[in-house]
Amino acid sequence: MESKGKITFFKNVKKSIIGLDEYGTFATEKVTKSIVYITKIILIFVIVLSIFMVYKFSIAIGNVRNYIESELKEITFSNNELTIVPNSGKEEIINLDIEDPFNGKIIIDTRDIETEKVDEYTEDIKKYSNGLVILKDKLIFKSSIATLPSMVSYSDLSDTYNINKFDKNDIINILSGNNMLYRIYISSFILVFIYFFIIYFSTVLLDALMYSVIGFIVGIFAKIRLKFSAVYNIAIHALTLPIILNLIYIVVNILTGFTIEYFSIMYMAITCIYIVASILIIKSDLIKRQIELSRIIEEQERVRQELKRKEEQEKEEAEKERLKKEDDKKNKEEKKKEKEKEKNETDGEPQGNNV
């Protein structure tokens, strides 16, 4: 039988997915061991996700380069001011609704505009998961992880990154140069990895805590006493399949745009099914063990009674043997006494007179 210390990570993954009968063993582990296990799952998840996000980002860079080359006549940045002119030859508003990979809206207007117009653009991108407003002196952007748009001025960017001047050709050269692109991709991978690891690690641990409460309540209704740490271990392992399915879904979504409307509900349902099923199996195992224990106790009692009966029987036989020996001894002594008596009587008779 394989010891717990020799069980590999991937065997634990397999048991977490198809080995519900193993959840009783998971429940007895230390919480730190379960956290190490789920951390490895999350690391794999984030690495794969980061690779595909960078791949998606590379496609976006290619699309941006093609758009700049074919649709924009002029791009000039100087004195912390940006000018973008389309092929029409005059500055005008450019509205871009981009489904993939930006999945949002980009508004470009580098004319001198009033504050009211800036506010209008800001309100417009609030309607989208992702939004970007490129103005003459600043950028306004909104991402899916933020509820409100953020603003950054070109002067701040210029001071931070020491960017003073560039034009259309400079941007195309940057987006076409392999060395620069590799640096951009590596930096993007690191940033995406760190960001998603922090977000997903904290989210999964909190989810496990929530599912532990559900599992603890299920244990109460099932009339089985489980420590909260044991239920937490069960919840962590129950998240294995939903996390893998979530990764597959995200990758498919990145590559094809395919979406499942109620995927989050399915994610929760699968986790709850694993938790409830594992707790019921643990209860069933406990009942089986109690039945086996009762049978063992009954067998032990039967054997004890049998041994006691045999012991008493042996004592009775030993007593009978002892009494028999005493009777034999007594009979021998009585026979001996009778013989001695007969002998004495024979010796005591008078002898006849001699003629």
C-alpha positions as CSV (number, residue, x, y, z in Angstrom):
1,M,0.0,0.0,0.0
2,E,1.4,3.4,-1.0
3,S,2.2,5.8,1.9
4,K,0.6,9.2,2.1
5,G,4.0,10.8,1.8
6,K,4.6,9.2,-1.6
7,I,1.3,10.3,-3.2
8,T,2.2,12.6,-6.1
9,F,0.4,15.8,-6.8
10,F,-1.2,14.5,-10.0
11,K,-2.5,11.4,-8.2
12,N,-4.1,13.8,-5.7
13,V,-5.7,15.7,-8.6
14,K,-7.0,12.4,-10.0
15,K,-8.4,11.3,-6.6
16,S,-10.0,14.8,-6.1
17,I,-11.8,14.4,-9.4
18,I,-12.8,10.7,-9.5
19,G,-12.0,9.4,-6.1
20,L,-14.8,10.6,-3.8
21,D,-14.1,7.7,-1.5
22,E,-10.7,9.3,-0.8
23,Y,-12.2,12.5,0.6
24,G,-12.2,10.9,4.1
25,T,-8.4,10.8,3.9
26,F,-8.3,14.4,2.7
27,A,-10.4,15.4,5.6
28,T,-7.8,14.1,8.1
29,E,-4.9,16.0,6.5
30,K,-3.4,19.2,7.9
31,V,-5.0,22.4,6.4
32,T,-1.5,23.6,5.3
33,K,-1.1,20.5,3.1
34,S,-4.4,21.2,1.4
35,I,-3.4,24.8,0.9
36,V,-0.1,23.7,-0.7
37,Y,-2.1,21.4,-3.0
38,I,-4.5,24.1,-4.1
39,T,-1.6,26.6,-4.5
40,K,0.0,24.2,-7.1
41,I,-3.4,24.0,-8.9
42,I,-3.6,27.8,-9.0
43,L,0.0,28.1,-10.2
44,I,-0.7,25.8,-13.2
45,F,-4.0,27.7,-13.8
46,V,-2.3,31.1,-13.8
47,I,0.7,30.0,-15.9
48,V,-1.5,28.6,-18.6
49,L,-3.9,31.6,-18.4
50,S,-1.0,34.1,-18.6
51,I,0.4,32.3,-21.7
52,F,-2.9,32.6,-23.5
53,M,-3.4,36.2,-22.4
54,V,0.0,37.2,-23.8
55,Y,-1.0,35.3,-27.0
56,K,-4.2,37.3,-27.1
57,F,-2.2,40.5,-26.4
58,S,0.2,39.7,-29.3
59,I,-2.8,39.4,-31.7
60,A,-4.0,42.8,-30.4
61,I,-0.6,44.4,-31.0
62,G,-0.7,43.0,-34.6
63,N,-4.1,44.5,-35.1
64,V,-3.1,47.8,-33.7
65,R,0.0,47.9,-36.0
66,N,-2.2,47.1,-39.0
67,Y,-4.7,49.7,-38.0
68,I,-2.1,52.4,-37.6
69,E,-0.5,51.6,-40.9
70,S,-3.7,51.5,-42.9
71,E,-6.1,53.9,-41.2
72,L,-4.1,56.6,-39.6
73,K,-2.2,59.3,-41.6
74,E,-0.4,60.9,-38.7
75,I,0.6,60.3,-35.1
76,T,2.7,62.9,-33.4
77,F,3.6,63.3,-29.7
78,S,5.5,66.4,-28.6
79,N,5.5,68.8,-25.6
80,N,3.2,66.3,-23.8
81,E,0.5,66.6,-26.5
82,L,-0.7,63.9,-28.8
83,T,-2.1,64.4,-32.3
84,I,-3.8,61.7,-34.3
85,V,-5.1,62.3,-37.8
86,P,-7.0,59.7,-39.8
87,N,-6.6,59.2,-43.6
88,S,-9.3,61.8,-44.2
89,G,-6.6,64.4,-43.5
90,K,-8.4,66.2,-40.7
91,E,-8.6,65.7,-37.0
92,E,-12.0,64.1,-36.0
93,I,-13.5,61.7,-33.6
94,I,-12.6,58.0,-34.1
95,N,-15.0,55.5,-32.4
96,L,-13.9,51.9,-32.4
97,D,-16.1,49.1,-31.0
98,I,-13.7,46.2,-30.6
99,E,-15.1,42.8,-29.6
100,D,-11.8,40.8,-29.6
101,P,-9.5,41.0,-27.8
102,F,-10.3,44.4,-26.2
103,N,-13.9,43.6,-25.8
104,G,-14.9,47.2,-25.3
105,K,-14.7,50.7,-26.9
106,I,-11.9,53.0,-27.9
107,I,-12.6,56.7,-28.5
108,I,-9.8,58.9,-30.1
109,D,-10.2,62.7,-30.2
110,T,-7.0,64.7,-30.0
111,R,-8.7,68.0,-30.9
112,D,-9.1,70.9,-28.4
113,I,-12.4,70.0,-26.7
114,E,-14.4,71.3,-23.8
115,T,-14.6,69.6,-20.4
116,E,-18.2,68.7,-21.1
117,K,-17.1,66.6,-24.1
118,V,-14.5,64.8,-21.9
119,D,-17.2,64.0,-19.4
120,E,-19.4,62.7,-22.2
121,Y,-16.6,60.3,-23.4
122,T,-16.0,59.2,-19.8
123,E,-19.7,58.4,-19.3
124,D,-19.7,56.5,-22.7
125,I,-17.0,54.1,-21.8
126,K,-18.6,53.3,-18.4
127,K,-21.2,51.3,-20.4
128,Y,-18.5,48.8,-21.5
129,S,-16.4,46.3,-19.6
130,N,-13.2,47.9,-21.1
131,G,-12.9,51.4,-22.4
132,L,-10.2,53.8,-23.6
133,V,-10.4,57.5,-24.4
134,I,-7.3,58.9,-26.1
135,L,-7.3,62.7,-25.9
136,K,-4.8,65.4,-26.7
137,D,-3.3,65.7,-23.2
138,K,-4.4,62.6,-21.3
139,L,-5.7,59.0,-21.4
140,I,-8.9,57.9,-19.7
141,F,-9.3,54.1,-19.3
142,K,-11.6,51.6,-17.7
143,S,-11.1,47.9,-17.2
144,S,-13.4,45.1,-16.2
145,I,-11.9,44.9,-12.7
146,A,-12.7,48.6,-12.0
147,T,-16.1,50.2,-11.6
148,L,-14.9,53.7,-12.4
149,P,-12.6,55.0,-15.1
150,S,-9.1,56.3,-14.3
151,M,-7.2,59.1,-15.9
152,V,-3.4,59.7,-16.5
153,S,-1.9,62.7,-18.1
154,Y,0.8,62.5,-20.8
155,S,3.0,64.7,-18.7
156,D,3.0,62.1,-15.9
157,L,3.8,59.4,-18.4
158,S,6.5,61.5,-20.0
159,D,8.2,62.1,-16.6
160,T,7.9,58.5,-15.5
161,Y,9.1,56.8,-18.7
162,N,11.2,59.6,-20.1
163,I,9.1,59.8,-23.3
164,N,9.4,63.2,-24.9
165,K,8.7,62.7,-28.6
166,F,7.5,60.1,-31.1
167,D,5.6,59.8,-34.4
168,K,3.8,57.1,-36.4
169,N,7.0,55.6,-37.8
170,D,8.4,55.2,-34.3
171,I,5.3,53.3,-33.1
172,I,5.3,51.0,-36.1
173,N,9.0,50.3,-35.6
174,I,8.4,49.5,-32.0
175,L,5.5,47.2,-32.8
176,S,7.4,45.5,-35.6
177,G,10.8,45.0,-33.7
178,N,11.2,41.5,-32.4
179,N,13.5,42.4,-29.5
180,M,11.2,45.1,-28.2
181,L,8.1,42.9,-28.7
182,Y,9.8,40.1,-26.7
183,R,10.4,42.4,-23.9
184,I,6.9,43.6,-24.0
185,Y,5.5,40.1,-24.0
186,I,7.8,39.0,-21.1
187,S,6.8,42.0,-19.1
188,S,3.2,41.4,-19.9
189,F,3.4,37.8,-18.8
190,I,5.0,38.7,-15.5
191,L,2.5,41.4,-14.8
192,V,-0.5,39.2,-15.8
193,F,0.9,36.2,-13.8
194,I,1.4,38.3,-10.6
195,Y,-2.0,40.0,-10.9
196,F,-4.0,36.8,-11.6
197,F,-2.2,34.8,-9.0
198,I,-3.0,37.3,-6.2
199,I,-6.6,37.6,-7.4
200,Y,-7.3,34.0,-8.0
201,F,-5.4,32.7,-4.9
202,S,-7.3,34.9,-2.5
203,T,-10.6,34.2,-4.4
204,V,-10.2,30.4,-4.2
205,L,-9.3,30.4,-0.5
206,L,-12.3,32.6,0.3
207,D,-14.5,30.4,-1.9
208,A,-13.3,27.3,0.0
209,L,-14.2,29.1,3.2
210,M,-17.7,29.7,1.9
211,Y,-18.1,26.2,0.7
212,S,-16.8,24.9,4.1
213,V,-19.7,26.6,5.8
214,I,-22.1,24.9,3.4
215,G,-20.3,21.6,4.1
216,F,-20.5,22.1,7.8
217,I,-24.2,22.7,7.6
218,V,-24.6,19.5,5.5
219,G,-22.7,17.6,8.1
220,I,-25.0,18.8,10.8
221,F,-28.1,17.7,8.8
222,A,-26.4,14.4,8.0
223,K,-25.7,13.9,11.8
224,I,-22.0,13.5,11.3
225,R,-19.5,15.5,13.4
226,L,-16.7,17.0,11.3
227,K,-14.2,19.5,12.4
228,F,-14.3,22.8,10.4
229,S,-10.7,22.2,9.3
230,A,-11.8,18.8,7.9
231,V,-14.6,20.4,5.9
232,Y,-12.2,23.1,4.7
233,N,-9.9,20.4,3.3
234,I,-12.9,18.7,1.6
235,A,-13.9,22.1,0.1
236,I,-10.4,22.7,-1.3
237,H,-10.2,19.4,-3.0
238,A,-13.8,19.8,-4.3
239,L,-12.7,22.9,-6.1
240,T,-10.2,20.9,-8.3
241,L,-12.6,20.0,-11.1
242,P,-14.3,23.4,-11.2
243,I,-10.9,25.2,-11.5
244,I,-9.8,22.9,-14.3
245,L,-13.1,23.4,-16.1
246,N,-12.8,27.1,-15.6
247,L,-9.3,27.1,-17.1
248,I,-10.6,25.2,-20.1
249,Y,-13.5,27.6,-20.5
250,I,-11.3,30.7,-20.4
251,V,-8.8,29.2,-22.9
252,V,-11.7,28.3,-25.3
253,N,-13.2,31.8,-24.8
254,I,-9.8,33.4,-25.6
255,L,-9.3,31.4,-28.8
256,T,-12.9,31.3,-30.1
257,G,-15.0,33.8,-28.1
258,F,-17.3,31.0,-27.0
259,T,-19.3,31.8,-23.9
260,I,-21.5,29.9,-21.4
261,E,-24.0,32.2,-19.8
262,Y,-24.5,30.3,-16.6
263,F,-20.9,28.9,-16.2
264,S,-20.5,30.4,-12.7
265,I,-23.6,28.6,-11.5
266,M,-22.3,25.4,-12.9
267,Y,-19.0,26.1,-11.1
268,M,-20.8,26.4,-7.8
269,A,-23.1,23.5,-8.4
270,I,-20.2,21.1,-9.2
271,T,-18.3,22.1,-6.0
272,C,-21.4,21.7,-3.8
273,I,-22.1,18.3,-5.4
274,Y,-18.6,17.1,-4.5
275,I,-18.9,18.4,-1.0
276,V,-22.3,16.9,-0.3
277,A,-21.4,13.6,-1.9
278,S,-18.1,13.3,-0.1
279,I,-19.7,14.0,3.3
280,L,-22.4,11.4,2.7
281,I,-19.8,8.9,1.6
282,I,-17.8,9.6,4.8
283,K,-21.0,9.1,6.8
284,S,-21.6,5.8,4.9
285,D,-18.1,4.7,5.7
286,L,-18.5,5.5,9.3
287,I,-21.7,3.5,9.5
288,K,-20.0,0.5,7.8
289,R,-17.1,0.8,10.3
290,Q,-19.6,0.9,13.2
291,I,-21.3,-2.2,11.8
292,E,-18.0,-4.0,11.3
293,L,-17.0,-2.9,14.8
294,S,-20.2,-4.2,16.3
295,R,-19.7,-7.5,14.4
296,I,-16.1,-7.7,15.8
297,I,-17.4,-7.0,19.3
298,E,-20.1,-9.7,18.9
299,E,-17.6,-12.2,17.6
300,Q,-15.2,-11.3,20.4
301,E,-18.0,-11.8,22.9
302,R,-18.9,-15.1,21.3
303,V,-15.3,-16.3,21.4
304,R,-15.0,-15.2,25.1
305,Q,-18.2,-17.1,26.0
306,E,-16.9,-20.1,24.2
307,L,-13.6,-19.9,25.9
308,K,-15.4,-19.5,29.3
309,R,-17.5,-22.5,28.5
310,K,-14.5,-24.6,27.6
311,E,-12.7,-23.4,30.7
312,E,-15.6,-24.4,32.9
313,Q,-15.9,-27.7,31.1
314,E,-12.2,-28.4,31.7
315,K,-12.6,-27.5,35.3
316,E,-15.6,-29.9,35.6
317,E,-13.6,-32.6,33.9
318,A,-10.6,-31.9,36.1
319,E,-12.9,-32.0,39.2
320,K,-14.4,-35.3,38.1
321,E,-11.0,-36.7,37.5
322,R,-9.9,-35.6,40.9
323,L,-12.9,-37.1,42.6
324,K,-12.4,-40.3,40.6
325,K,-8.8,-40.5,41.7
326,E,-9.8,-39.9,45.3
327,D,-12.4,-42.7,45.0
328,D,-9.9,-45.0,43.5
329,K,-7.4,-44.2,46.2
330,K,-10.1,-44.7,48.9
331,N,-11.1,-48.0,47.4
332,K,-7.5,-49.1,47.3
333,E,-7.0,-48.2,50.9
334,E,-10.2,-50.0,51.9
335,K,-9.2,-53.1,50.0
336,K,-5.8,-52.9,51.6
337,K,-7.4,-52.7,55.0
338,E,-9.6,-55.6,54.3
339,K,-6.7,-57.7,53.2
340,E,-4.7,-56.7,56.3
341,K,-7.8,-57.6,58.4
342,E,-8.2,-61.0,56.8
343,K,-4.5,-61.6,57.2
344,N,-4.7,-60.7,60.9
345,E,-7.7,-63.0,61.4
346,T,-5.9,-65.8,59.6
347,D,-2.8,-65.4,61.7
348,G,-4.8,-65.3,65.0
349,E,-6.6,-68.7,64.6
350,P,-5.3,-71.6,67.1
351,Q,-3.2,-74.3,65.5
352,G,-4.4,-78.0,65.9
353,N,-2.7,-80.5,68.7
354,N,0.0,-82.8,67.4
355,V,-0.7,-86.5,67.7
